[in-house]
Amino acid sequence: MSGSDLNVRSGIRRLSTGLRFAALGVVVAALTACAAQQQPNADDATLERVAYRHNGPPALTLYTMINNRTGKGAHTSLMVNASERVIFDPAGSFYADVVPERDDVLFGITPGVEKAYRGSHARSTHHVVVQRLEVTPEQAQRAYQLVRANGRVPGAFCANATASILKQVPGLETLDVTFYPGKLSEQFGALPGVTTERYRENDSADLQEGLAKNNAALNAGG
């Protein structure tokens, strides 16, 4: 092989690597809600104390936070109703004094907490796509085990981590793993039996303000 051929191939490899890093940079910049400061892990006694079992059927609920201006997804999370109800909030921003967290999993997801979770993310700049799929108890428990075992997720990997977990649930193996919340939402929404709603609020664009407001409401028993 001539020196010129080697130079061309080397240049192509550098260009390909540069394009991959540039694409990843675009993803990271878009997923600003997937780069939150991590909360300390709760102990076993705290998790046992707040454990909540919802009386509805076993279900997986995918949340996708959508930028109202661009229509692009900004964050992905997954609520699992199994032996208890939890929210897998990978690299997420949500916090509340009454909602302990361990390894990006939120516990004690009562109806009030679920409402606060949606309401904290829905604001004048973003709305929340809520997609619910009723599953078998075995599927729900498998998803629960997977989110509990996953560990903390790096910033901008929210959709990637959620898709990777869903793909391991029996019956959902056809889902493709992606970094894009919107693409995961499209795939999930195409599954048989999924119901989709869009949740909107028109309050402050400041996410931290919404988190503080809902934290206060939960502390007051809301």
N, C-alpha and C positions, 0 to 999 in steps of 0.2 A: 504494500500500500504506500502511495507517495506521501510526501510531507504535506502537500496541499490537501489531500483527502483527509489526513488526520486533523489538520487545522479546521476543516469544514465540519467534521464530526464533533470535534471539541466545541466549536462554536454553537452547533445545534444543541448539544447537551446543556451548555451554559444558558442558552436562550430558553430551553424547556424548563430548566430549574428556576430561572427567573420568573417565567410566567406562572409556575405553580406557586411560588412565594407571593407573587403579586395577587393571584386569585385568593390565596389564603388571607392576605391582608385586607382585601375587600370584605370577605366574610367576617373577619374579626371586627372591622369597623362598623359593619351593619348590626352585629349582635351585641350592642352595648349593654342590654339587659342580662346578658349571659356572662358578665364579668364582675359580679358583685363580691364585696368583702365577705369572707366566710365566717359563719357563726360558730361558736364553740360547740362541741358535741355534748349532748345531754347524757346523763347516766341512766342505767337500767331502771332504777326506781322511779325516776321521773317519767320515762316512757311508759312504764306499766301504769302509772297513776293516771295519765291522760288518755290512754288507749281508748279509741272510739270505734264501735262497730255499727255501721249504718244498716238499717233494717231493709234497705232496698236490695235488689238482685245484685249478684256479683257483676262488676262493670269496670271498664277501663275508660277514663275520660282524658282526652288529649286537649291541652290548652295551647293555643298559639296566639301570641301577642303580635298584632299587626299594626305597622305604622300607617296612620291614616293618610299621610301625604304621599308616600311612595307605594303603599300596598304590599310592602315587603315584610316578612316575618322578622321579629326582633327577639323572640324568646320562645322556648318550648318547655312544657312541663307535663307531667302525667299523674293523674289521680287514680289510685287503685283501691277498689272496694273489695276486700278479701276477708281474711280473718280479722282484720281491722282496716280502717280507712286511713290512707296516708297519701301525701303528695310528694312525688319525686320532682324536686325543683333544682335541676342541675345548674350549678353556678348561679343560682337565682338570687333575687334581691329581697324577697319577702322575709319579714320578721314580725313577730308579735311576742309579747311577754308570756302569753299563755300557750304558745305553740313551740314546744321544744323541737330541736333539730338534731339529727345525727347523720353525718356523711351525705348531706344534701337531700335527706328525706325529712319531711315535716310530719309531725304526729299530732293526734288529737283533732282530726279534721271533722269537726261537727258542722252542721249546716251553717252556723254563724261564722265559723272560721273559713269555710269554703266561700261564702259570700264576701268576706273581707279579702280573701285572696284574689278573687276576680275583680273586686272593686278597687283594690290597690293598683292593679295594672291597667284597668280601663280608665281613660282620662281623655282630655281634649285632643291629644296627639295620637292616641292608640286605642284600639278596641281589641276584644278578646274573642277568638273563635273557640267555641266549646263543642267538642265532638265526643259523643258518648257511644260506647259499644258494650252491650250486655254480653257477657261471656259465661262459660261454665265455671263452677267453683274451682275446678282444677286449673283452668287457665288463669283465673284471677290470683290464685295462690302462687302460681309459678311467677307471675309478674311481681307479686309482692316479695317473693324470695329474691328475685333478681335485683329489684331496686334496693333492697336492704343490703345485699352483698356487693353492690357496684362500687361503693366508695365515692369520695369527692371527685367532682368533674372539673377540669380546667376551664377557664373562661373561653367562650365562643364554641364550646363543644356540647351545648345543651341539646340541640337536635340530633347530633351524632350519637350521643350517649343514649338518648331516648329511643331512637330508631334501632340501635343495637340491642337494647333490651326487648323491645316489642318483637323484633325478628326472632328472638329465642322463645317466644310464647307459642306453644303448639297451635297451629291454624293461622298464624300470622307470618309464616316464614317467607311469604312472597314480598314483603315490604323491603324496599331497598334502603340501605344505610346512606344518609346524606348529612351534610352540614347545614342545610337550609331548612328553617322551620316551615316556610311556605310549602316546600316540596313534600315534606313529611306530612303536613296537613292534607295536601291533595291526595296523597296515597292512602292515608288513613280514612279519609272521607269517602273513598271509592270502595271500601270494604262493605260487604253486605251487612245490613242491620245498623249501620252508623247513623245517628241523628246529629244534626249540626245546628247550632244557634250562634248568633253574634251578640255579644254583650257590650253595651256602650254606656259610658258616663261622660259628662261634659264638664268635669271639674278641672282643677289646676293641672297643667302639663308636668308639673314637678312630681316625679315618682316618689321622692322622699316625703313630700308633703302628704301624699295619699297613704303611704305606709304609716306615717305618724298618726294620721286621722283614724285609720282603721285599727291601729294598735290601741288608741285611746278608747274607741268604741268597744273593743273586746274586753278591755280592762274594766269597763263600766258594765259589763254583762250583756253587751249587744251581740 
